[in-house]
Amino acid sequence: MRQWTRDLTLSVGLIIFCIVNFIYSAATDTRTVEYRLAGATSYMQLWLSVLLVLSLILLVRTLKKKPDNVVAPMWTKLGVLTLAVLAVYLLVMPYIGFFIDTVIFLTVLIAAFTLTAPHERKEGPAFYRQWAAWLLVSLISTTVIYYLFANILKVVFPKFSLF
C-alpha cells in the first residue's frame, strides 16, 4: 500500500468520525450541568476538535506532498481480530456483565497477540501454564479495575443476572 493512499484514507475517515461524533455530542442533553464547560460533552468536543485539526493537517500534507513510498497495510489480521473481539465485547456486556466479559475479552486478546508473536510456541503442559497465566493476568487486572472504579469512583458497571 502506498503511503499517500493510507494517509488519505485515514485522514478522511477520522474527519468523518470527528464530524459525526461532534454532532452527536452537540445533541446530547446537558441540562443537568449548570455550566456548559463542566459537562462531559465539552471534554468530548475538545478532543474531537484536536483530532479534527490533526486530521486536516494530515490531509493537507498528504495532498500536497503525495509520499509514494510503500508502507505496511493499515489493517492487519490481528487488527481486524481486535476490532471484532471489541465489538463482541461491547455487544455481550449488557448480558453477561462487566467482570466476566472483561476477563474473557482480555484473555482472548492476550492469547491472540501472544500466539501471533514470532517466537517458539509452547506445547503440552507449558502451553496450559501459559493459558493459566493469561487468565490470571486478566482476572487480576479486571479485579483491580473493578475495585478502583466501583468502590473508589462509585461507577456502576453492568452486572450478570440470570433473570
N, C-alpha and C positions, 0 to 999 in steps of 0.2 A: 504494500500500500504506500502510495506517495504521501509525503508529509503534508502537502497543501490540502489534499482531499480529506485527510484525517482531521487536520486543524479546522477546515471549513465545516465539516460535519459536526465536530464538537462545538464550535462556537455558535453555529445556528441552533443546534439542539439546546444549548444552555440558554441562549437568548429566548427561545420559545418557552423553556421551563421557567425562566425568571418572570416573563410577562404573565403567563398563566397563574403562577403562584402569587404574584403581586396583586392581580385582580381578585383572586380567591381571598387573600388576606385583607384586602380593602373591603370586601363584602362581609367579613366576619364581624359579628356583633361584639362591640366593646363598651356597651353601656354600663357595665358593672365597674368600670375603671373611671375614676374622677378625672385624671389627667391622661390624655391620649398617649403621650410618650411613655407612660408607665405600663401600657398594655403589651401583651405578648406579640400582637401584630406589628407593633413598631419595631421590635427587635428583629422579627422575621423580614420586614420590609427593608431594614438597614442592610442585612446580609444579602438579600436578593439584589439590592441596588449595587452593592460592591461586586457581586458576581456578574451582574449585567454589565457594569463598566469594564471589568476584566475580559468578559466575553466579547464585547465590542472592540476592545484593543486587540484581542487575538484575531478577530475577523478582519479588521483593517490591516494588521500586519500580514496576515495570510494572503489577502487580495493584492497587497502592494508588492510583497517580495516573491510570492509563489515558490516556496522552497520545494525543490524537486527530488530531494534525496529519499531513499526507501527507508521506511521505519516499520517497526513491529505493528501488527494489526491492533486496532483498538479493542476488539472483542476476542478474547481467547476462550477456549473451552472452560477453563477454570472461572473466568469472569462471568460467563453465561450461567454456569452452575451456581455460582454465588448469588446471582440475581434471582435465579429460580428458587433456591433454598430460602432466600429472604422473602420472596413473595409467598411461599407456602407458610413460612414462619408467621407472617403478618395475618394471613387468612385463617390460620388454625388457632391463633392465640385466644380469641374470644371463647373458643370451645374447650380447650384443654388448660387454659390459664398460662400465666407468665412463667412460672417456675419450671414446669415440665417442658413447655415449649422451648424455653431458652436453653435448658440443658441439652435437649435433642438438637437444637439449632447449632449450638457451639460444638458439640461432639461431631456432628456431620461435617461442619466446616473445617475443624481441626484435622479430621481424618482425611478430607479431600485435599487439603493443602499439604499435609504430610506425605500422603501416598503418591502425590504427583511430583514431589521434590526429587531431584536427581541424586539419590543415594541408594545404598543397598537396602532391599526390602527384607523385613524380618519374617521368619517362618515359625510355625509351631507355637510353643509356649511364649516365646518372645513377642510374637505378634499379639497374643491375647493380653500380655502385660502392657503392651503399647496401647491397646484399646482401653484397658483399665485406667491407664494414666490419662488418656484423653478424657475419659468420663469423669475422673477425679478432678481434673483441672476445670472442666465445665461445671461440675457441682459446686466446687469451692468458689469460683468466680460468680456464678449465679447467686449463691447464698450471700456473698459479700454485697453484691449489687442490690439484692432484695432487701437485706438488712439496712443498708445505708439509705435507700430511697423510701422504704416502707416505715421504718422506725424513726429515723432521724429527720428526714424531709417530709414525712407524712404523705407520701404519694400512694394512691390507691391503684393496685395492679389488678388485671383480670385474674379471676380465680377459677379453678377447676370445680365443676359441680356435675354430678350425675343426673340431677333433676332440674 
